[in-house]
């Protein structure tokens, strides 16, 4: 990965911290929507219906792997996930695609930034650590 791309990734991930004028330790968590509970799992295509969320601190340290508690809902899964993650202190959500409009509304209202990435959970964590 080129140095310029690494810098851009870091800026995208840390921009909410700078804008909120908070120290990194108080900034919150990163949630990576994933298709499995291992770091080798692919980043999920859609965050709302991802089977798992891998929660990391800003230093790339795994805090928790959370099974999606809303998968049994008939509708409103995305907004419910967004609210749950925000309540847990998540400030950045990583998925392959932009969420649907209802989930996006909740993410914006709760000041959670969405970042698109392909690859595995470990790939995203490696970017975070660089």
Secondary structure by P-SEA (a helix, b strand, c coil): ccaaaaaaaaaaaaaaaaaaccccccbbbbbbbccccccccccccccccccbbbbbcccccccccccccccccccaaaaaaaaaaaaaccccccccccccaaaaaaaaaabbbbbbbcccaaaaaaaaac
